[in-house]
Amino acid sequence: MAVALVNSRKGNAASSLATNWSVTAGNILVAFFFSDNPSEPTLGCSDGTNSYTQLAHVTKWGAHANIYVCSLAAGGTITVTANATWDAIVLAEFSGATLTTDATTVATGLDNIYTQTLAIVAPSDGDLILSCWSVGSPAVTYSGSIGTDFQKYHNGSTLLCIANWATGAASTFTQVFTLSPTWASANGGGIIAALKAAAAGTVVPVFMNPYRHRRN
């Protein structure tokens, strides 16, 4: 089964966010948390049913980003809750992926940037490549160089963030996040991670009987 984005949603200035679609058991749910507060909000992620693992965390002065993941135990609508209010929360459901990391996750913070390059070597075909960027910046535009920027948030002054995903053949995935204009440079942090795709279902071979029975 190929990895696919099922649905996603973004919420602003909140400590919780509900899916506005019915999730499917066995898929994975990814929760991104972004903030530009001088002090990072309290970490944590729960929904009362599923068990979440922190995939990555990066903080650089006022730019904070976190990724949590879980394997959905049941279908339906769920509400993911953090331990504090975050400027932006993004929920994304993916099919065809697992919680197994396929490479060392990269999480890097930089000072006074308008572009950030992140690279990861995914050794398996079809991996889910997740990347995100959080920058305290008044930039006008911002984007990723590979994959799909499926959720963005900019509060118009001090925070922008991107949630991005990609998949493909085993290779080095190099993500370049860029903001414009360059005078909008600010502190920021980026994350890129690889999750293994689910194994294809086993095909049971069917053998034809080589002997024919004569009808009388």
C-alpha positions in Angstrom: 0.0 0.0 0.0 1.4 3.4 -1.0 1.6 6.1 1.6 -1.2 8.7 1.2 -2.4 11.8 3.1 -6.0 11.1 4.1 -6.9 14.4 5.6 -5.5 17.3 7.6 -6.7 20.2 9.7 -5.1 23.3 11.3 -6.2 25.2 14.4 -4.9 28.5 15.8 -4.2 29.7 19.3 -5.5 26.5 21.0 -4.6 23.7 23.4 -6.8 21.1 21.6 -8.0 20.3 18.1 -10.5 17.8 16.8 -10.5 16.0 13.5 -13.4 17.1 11.4 -13.4 13.8 9.6 -13.6 10.2 10.8 -10.2 8.6 11.2 -9.5 5.0 10.3 -8.1 2.4 12.6 -4.6 1.3 11.6 -3.7 4.6 10.0 -1.2 6.9 11.7 -2.1 10.4 13.0 0.6 13.1 13.1 0.2 16.1 15.4 2.3 19.2 14.9 2.6 21.9 17.5 4.0 25.4 16.7 4.7 28.4 18.9 6.6 31.7 18.9 6.4 32.4 22.6 9.6 33.4 24.3 9.0 30.5 26.7 8.0 27.3 25.0 4.5 26.0 26.0 4.4 22.8 28.0 4.8 19.7 25.8 2.4 16.8 25.7 -0.1 15.2 23.4 -3.1 12.9 24.2 -6.6 12.2 23.0 -7.8 9.8 25.7 -7.5 6.7 23.5 -4.3 6.5 21.5 -0.7 6.4 22.7 1.5 9.2 21.2 5.2 9.2 20.7 7.2 12.4 20.3 8.9 12.0 17.0 10.9 15.3 17.1 11.3 18.6 18.9 13.2 21.7 18.0 13.4 25.1 19.7 15.3 28.2 18.7 14.6 31.3 20.8 11.0 32.1 19.9 10.5 29.4 17.3 9.2 26.1 18.6 8.1 23.0 16.7 7.1 19.5 17.8 5.8 16.4 16.1 3.9 13.6 17.8 2.7 10.4 16.1 0.3 7.5 17.0 -1.2 4.4 15.3 -4.9 4.9 15.5 -6.6 2.2 17.6 -10.1 2.9 16.4 -12.1 4.9 13.9 -14.2 8.0 14.5 -13.6 11.6 15.4 -10.9 12.4 18.0 -9.8 15.4 19.9 -6.0 15.9 20.4 -5.1 17.9 23.5 -1.8 19.5 24.5 -0.7 20.6 27.9 -0.8 24.3 27.0 -1.9 26.7 24.4 0.0 26.6 21.1 -0.1 29.2 18.3 -0.9 26.5 15.7 -1.8 22.8 15.9 -1.9 20.7 12.8 -3.4 17.2 12.6 -2.8 14.9 9.6 -3.9 11.3 9.0 -1.8 9.1 6.7 -2.5 5.6 5.3 0.1 3.1 4.3 2.7 4.3 6.9 4.1 2.9 10.2 5.6 4.4 13.3 9.0 2.9 12.5 11.6 5.5 11.8 13.8 4.6 8.9 16.6 7.1 9.4 17.9 9.4 12.2 15.5 12.3 12.5 17.0 15.7 11.9 15.9 18.7 14.0 18.0 21.9 13.8 17.6 25.4 15.0 19.3 28.4 13.4 19.7 32.1 14.0 18.8 34.9 11.7 17.7 32.8 8.7 15.6 33.2 5.6 16.3 29.7 4.3 17.0 26.4 5.9 18.2 23.1 4.4 17.4 19.8 5.9 18.5 16.4 4.5 17.7 12.8 5.4 18.7 9.5 3.8 15.7 7.3 3.5 17.0 3.7 2.7 13.6 2.2 1.8 11.2 2.9 -1.1 7.9 4.6 -0.3 8.9 6.1 3.1 6.7 8.8 4.5 9.0 11.9 4.7 7.7 14.5 7.2 9.2 17.9 7.5 8.1 21.1 9.2 9.5 24.6 9.7 8.8 27.2 12.4 10.1 30.7 12.1 9.5 33.9 14.0 9.2 36.2 11.0 7.0 38.8 9.2 7.7 37.1 5.8 5.3 37.6 3.0 5.8 34.1 1.4 7.3 30.8 2.5 7.5 27.4 1.0 9.3 24.0 0.9 11.3 22.8 -2.1 10.1 19.1 -2.1 6.8 17.3 -1.4 3.6 19.1 -0.5 3.1 21.9 1.9 -0.3 20.7 3.1 -0.8 23.2 6.0 0.6 26.7 6.6 0.1 29.3 9.2 1.2 32.9 9.4 -0.1 35.3 12.0 1.0 38.3 10.0 3.9 39.3 12.3 5.9 36.9 14.5 5.2 33.4 13.5 5.1 31.3 10.3 5.0 27.5 10.1 4.8 24.8 7.4 3.8 21.1 7.6 5.1 19.2 4.6 5.1 15.6 3.4 6.7 13.6 0.6 7.3 10.0 -0.5 9.3 8.3 -3.2 12.1 5.9 -4.0 14.9 5.4 -1.5 17.2 8.4 -1.7 18.5 11.5 0.1 15.6 13.8 0.6 16.8 17.5 0.7 14.2 19.9 1.9 14.9 23.6 1.5 12.4 25.9 3.3 12.6 29.5 2.1 10.9 32.7 3.1 10.7 36.0 1.2 11.8 38.8 1.4 15.2 38.2 2.8 15.0 41.1 5.2 12.4 39.1 7.1 15.1 36.7 8.4 14.5 35.4 11.9 15.3 32.6 14.3 13.8 29.3 13.2 13.8 25.5 13.5 13.3 22.7 11.1 12.5 19.0 11.3 12.7 16.2 8.8 11.9 12.5 9.5 11.3 9.3 7.6 8.7 6.7 8.6 8.7 3.3 7.0 5.8 2.4 4.7 3.6 -0.5 5.6 4.5 -3.8 4.0 2.4 -4.8 1.1 -0.1 -7.6 1.8 1.1 -11.1 1.3 -0.2 -12.7 -1.8 -1.1 -16.4 -1.4 -0.3 -18.2 -4.7 -2.9 -20.4 -6.2 -1.7 -23.6 -7.9 -3.7 -25.3 -10.6 -4.0 -29.1 -10.3 -1.9 -30.4 -13.2 -4.0 -33.6 -13.5 -7.3 -33.6 -15.3 -10.1 -35.9 -14.3 -12.0 -37.6 -17.1 -15.7 -37.4 -16.9 -17.6 -40.6 -17.5 
